[in-house]
Amino acid sequence: MMVPVRCFSCGKVIGSIYEAFEEKVKKGENPEKALDELGVKRYCCRRMVFTQADLIDDIMKYQR
C-alpha cells in the first residue's frame, strides 16, 4: 500500500492515520466520524485520507 506520508497541501503527517481510518470504516463506522475521532480536522488532510486508492496491486501486473 502506498499511502502519502504528508498532506500535499499543508504538509501535516497523515501516513500513520490511514490504517486506523481503514479499520474503523471496515467495522462499519461513518468515515466522517472516523476522521473526527482520529483528529483530522483540515479539509485538505481529510481529502488525502478519504480519497486514497490502493492501486499498487493493479500496477504490479504491468511490471517487467
Contacts in CASP RR format, 6 or more apart in sequence:
PFRMAT RR
TARGET T0000
AUTHOR 0000-0000-0000
METHOD contacts of the structure
MODEL  1
MMVPVRCFSCGKVIGSIYEAFEEKVKKGENPEKALDELGVKRYCCRRMVF
TQADLIDDIMKYQR
1 18 0 8 1.000
1 54 0 8 1.000
1 56 0 8 1.000
2 55 0 8 1.000
2 56 0 8 1.000
3 14 0 8 1.000
3 15 0 8 1.000
3 18 0 8 1.000
3 52 0 8 1.000
4 14 0 8 1.000
4 15 0 8 1.000
4 48 0 8 1.000
4 52 0 8 1.000
5 13 0 8 1.000
5 14 0 8 1.000
5 15 0 8 1.000
6 12 0 8 1.000
6 13 0 8 1.000
6 14 0 8 1.000
6 15 0 8 1.000
7 14 0 8 1.000
7 42 0 8 1.000
7 44 0 8 1.000
7 45 0 8 1.000
7 48 0 8 1.000
8 44 0 8 1.000
8 48 0 8 1.000
9 44 0 8 1.000
9 45 0 8 1.000
9 48 0 8 1.000
10 42 0 8 1.000
10 44 0 8 1.000
10 45 0 8 1.000
12 42 0 8 1.000
12 45 0 8 1.000
14 40 0 8 1.000
14 45 0 8 1.000
14 48 0 8 1.000
14 49 0 8 1.000
17 38 0 8 1.000
17 40 0 8 1.000
17 49 0 8 1.000
18 49 0 8 1.000
18 52 0 8 1.000
20 38 0 8 1.000
21 31 0 8 1.000
21 34 0 8 1.000
21 35 0 8 1.000
21 38 0 8 1.000
21 40 0 8 1.000
21 49 0 8 1.000
24 34 0 8 1.000
24 37 0 8 1.000
24 38 0 8 1.000
25 31 0 8 1.000
25 34 0 8 1.000
31 50 0 8 1.000
35 46 0 8 1.000
35 49 0 8 1.000
35 50 0 8 1.000
40 46 0 8 1.000
40 49 0 8 1.000
END
